[in-house]
Amino acid sequence: MNSVPPNPNSNSTAVSTGGAAGPSAGSAAAPSPTFSPLYQQIKALITQSLQSGEWKPGELIPSEVELANRFKVSQGTVRKAIDELAAENLVMRKQGKGTFVSTHHEARAHFRFLRLMPDEGVPHYPESKFIEVKRMRAPADVARLLDLKSGDAVIFIKRVQSFDSLPTIVEELWLPGMTFKGLTAERLVEYKGPMYGLFESEFGTRMIRATEKIRAVCAGAEDAQLLHIPVNTPLLASERVSFTYGDKAVELRRGLYSTERHHYHNELN
């Protein structure tokens, strides 16, 4: 759909009654009218184009003037829609260059989902050592969080991430098998960029948002060995579910973080 459907009652908003104009004898009451601001409709149409791959990650999207002509709305309406998309990290504005589709290959995107920061020095991406990569049937709790059926195929990944050769993170990931069909241990080892960059460029899956739970735990024997720390050392444990377009869950990630030289950082606004 390339333009906003015309509304016979208004030039600035769209209202859908979901039923006939007037009730008839013996018929059920029509649903209540629904209202969506015009810029939200434009935002939804632009998001559809992002999801369909019309504009790929890292590509320049049409200008506000071009989009206004395409959707037959004002440039201000388009600007408000793009402002919200930028705030949600779906697109990014570059001064003097235009608006681009956000990509996990951008340097600033590397730390959007990784919140562990060094107590001293400049943040940098960790090195990964893969412990295990296998295809398996989804356990019930994993299936529930990924909106799969129990026993559906998933890809399980376990790795240790190190900063300056110091093991700091133990992670276990579960990915829907159909979405990431063909992902192998060899490809993960070969790929030198961030994992989300691989998911984006080779599997067409971009992480849009995530929910996360954090709690304090004590290191068990196996994790203590991987992190080179004593058993029962306090750790941060996180459970994160990441979503792509359409609010579809595409990754479950459980991590244990050593805070010997790092801290969990988040900005609230």
MIRODREN-274892 format. One record per residue (C-alpha): residue in three letters; x, y, z. Coordinates in steps of 0.05 Angstrom, whole numbers, padded with zeros to 5 digits, always signed. Example, Ala and Ser with C-alpha at 12.3 -4.5 7.8 and 13.67 -1.06 7.14 Angstrom:
<pts>
ala+00246-00090+00156
ser+00273-00021+00143
</pts>
This chain:
<pts>
met+00000+00000+00000
asn+00032+00065-00023
ser-00016+00118+00002
val-00062+00132+00060
pro-00134+00113+00043
pro-00176+00176+00035
asn-00225+00191+00091
pro-00291+00220+00066
asn-00302+00256+00133
ser-00233+00287+00145
asn-00169+00307+00109
ser-00124+00299+00169
thr-00145+00235+00205
ala-00169+00166+00189
val-00229+00136+00225
ser-00253+00065+00215
thr-00321+00045+00243
gly-00313-00029+00227
gly-00387-00034+00207
ala-00446-00003+00171
ala-00464+00070+00181
gly-00528+00056+00219
pro-00555-00002+00261
ser-00612-00043+00234
ala-00667-00077+00274
gly-00644-00141+00306
ser-00570-00130+00289
ala-00513-00126+00338
ala-00485-00058+00356
ala-00429-00035+00310
pro-00359-00035+00341
ser-00335+00031+00370
pro-00297+00076+00321
thr-00222+00071+00324
phe-00176+00130+00315
ser-00104+00132+00292
pro-00066+00198+00282
leu-00044+00208+00210
tyr+00030+00207+00226
gln+00021+00140+00261
gln-00009+00113+00196
ile+00050+00139+00157
lys+00098+00108+00208
ala+00063+00041+00199
leu+00069+00046+00123
ile+00144+00063+00127
thr+00154+00005+00176
gln+00120-00042+00127
ser+00170-00020+00074
leu+00228-00033+00122
gln+00200-00101+00140
ser+00190-00121+00067
gly+00262-00102+00050
glu+00243-00046+00003
trp+00298-00006+00038
lys+00353-00051+00066
pro+00395-00039+00129
gly+00445+00017+00117
glu+00408+00044+00055
leu+00384+00115+00046
ile+00308+00120+00048
pro+00270+00171+00005
ser+00270+00243+00029
glu+00213+00272+00069
val+00188+00309+00007
glu+00188+00244-00034
leu+00152+00206+00021
ala+00101+00262+00029
asn+00086+00258-00046
arg+00083+00182-00043
phe+00034+00181+00014
lys-00002+00245-00005
val+00008+00278+00063
ser+00045+00339+00088
gln+00120+00339+00098
gly+00109+00355+00172
thr+00068+00291+00180
val+00124+00250+00148
arg+00176+00284+00193
lys+00137+00267+00256
ala+00132+00194+00233
ile+00207+00191+00219
asp+00222+00224+00286
glu+00188+00166+00322
leu+00223+00114+00278
ala+00290+00147+00295
ala+00273+00147+00369
glu+00259+00072+00363
asn+00326+00061+00327
leu+00292+00036+00263
val+00323+00092+00223
met+00379+00141+00236
arg+00387+00212+00212
lys+00455+00236+00186
gln+00466+00310+00182
gly+00469+00334+00110
lys+00461+00263+00083
gly+00390+00242+00098
thr+00356+00186+00135
phe+00383+00115+00132
val+00356+00047+00153
ser+00390+00029+00219
thr+00438-00029+00216
his+00474-00072+00267
his+00538-00060+00228
glu+00540+00012+00253
ala+00592+00021+00308
arg+00543+00056+00354
ala+00495-00003+00348
his+00545-00052+00377
phe+00529-00030+00448
arg+00455-00019+00442
phe+00441-00089+00467
leu+00507-00101+00504
arg+00502-00061+00568
leu+00565-00086+00603
met+00615-00029+00605
pro+00687-00027+00631
asp+00700+00009+00697
glu+00760+00041+00662
gly+00779+00053+00590
val+00739+00057+00526
pro+00683+00007+00512
his+00699-00044+00459
tyr+00668-00107+00431
pro+00690-00173+00464
glu+00723-00232+00431
ser+00680-00295+00428
lys+00699-00368+00439
phe+00644-00416+00419
ile+00636-00475+00467
glu+00577-00510+00433
val+00532-00499+00372
lys+00478-00550+00357
arg+00409-00560+00329
met+00360-00588+00380
arg+00287-00591+00400
ala+00262-00531+00440
pro+00252-00544+00514
ala+00184-00522+00539
asp+00208-00457+00572
val+00248-00437+00510
ala+00189-00452+00464
arg+00143-00410+00507
leu+00189-00349+00506
leu+00202-00355+00431
asp+00128-00368+00416
leu+00144-00437+00387
lys+00114-00505+00398
ser+00150-00549+00448
gly+00197-00593+00408
asp+00204-00545+00350
ala+00275-00540+00322
val+00320-00488+00353
ile+00394-00472+00346
phe+00431-00472+00412
ile+00495-00432+00420
lys+00540-00428+00481
arg+00599-00382+00482
val+00648-00345+00527
gln+00662-00272+00513
ser+00727-00240+00536
phe+00751-00168+00543
asp+00826-00161+00535
ser+00834-00236+00542
leu+00795-00237+00608
pro+00734-00283+00606
thr+00675-00240+00627
ile+00610-00267+00598
val+00581-00337+00591
glu+00522-00337+00544
glu+00471-00388+00521
leu+00428-00370+00461
trp+00368-00403+00429
leu+00346-00384+00359
pro+00285-00409+00319
gly+00310-00464+00273
met+00268-00442+00213
thr+00290-00369+00217
phe+00364-00386+00222
lys+00365-00448+00179
gly+00437-00459+00155
leu+00471-00425+00214
thr+00532-00467+00233
ala+00589-00465+00282
glu+00637-00455+00224
arg+00600-00393+00200
leu+00598-00364+00270
val+00672-00373+00279
glu+00688-00345+00209
tyr+00646-00282+00220
lys+00687-00228+00254
gly+00633-00175+00265
pro+00578-00172+00317
met+00531-00231+00317
tyr+00470-00187+00304
gly+00506-00162+00241
leu+00510-00234+00216
phe+00436-00246+00232
glu+00418-00182+00194
ser+00461-00192+00131
glu+00455-00267+00121
phe+00387-00285+00152
gly+00348-00221+00140
thr+00332-00215+00214
arg+00343-00149+00250
met+00334-00142+00325
ile+00287-00084+00338
arg+00276-00087+00413
ala+00286-00133+00472
thr+00259-00147+00542
glu+00309-00165+00596
lys+00308-00191+00667
ile+00369-00184+00712
arg+00384-00216+00779
ala+00444-00233+00823
val+00469-00305+00827
cys+00529-00344+00850
ala+00575-00378+00801
gly+00568-00453+00795
ala+00627-00499+00784
glu+00622-00502+00707
asp+00612-00427+00697
ala+00666-00410+00748
gln+00715-00453+00708
leu+00696-00418+00643
leu+00703-00349+00674
his+00767-00366+00713
ile+00736-00346+00779
pro+00723-00381+00846
val+00658-00420+00855
asn+00603-00378+00887
thr+00632-00312+00861
pro+00573-00263+00853
leu+00551-00254+00781
leu+00497-00216+00744
ala+00449-00263+00708
ser+00407-00236+00650
glu+00351-00266+00609
arg+00335-00228+00545
val+00284-00240+00491
ser+00296-00201+00427
phe+00243-00184+00376
thr+00244-00166+00302
tyr+00191-00131+00260
gly+00120-00149+00278
asp+00141-00161+00350
lys+00163-00231+00331
ala+00210-00263+00383
val+00273-00288+00347
glu+00324-00298+00402
leu+00328-00320+00474
arg+00394-00303+00507
arg+00415-00321+00578
gly+00480-00292+00603
leu+00524-00291+00665
tyr+00566-00229+00674
ser+00629-00221+00716
thr+00632-00151+00745
glu+00704-00155+00768
arg+00724-00101+00719
his+00656-00084+00688
his+00589-00057+00707
tyr+00519-00059+00677
his+00502+00009+00647
asn+00434+00034+00625
glu+00406+00103+00609
leu+00335+00118+00632
asn+00296+00174+00600
</pts>
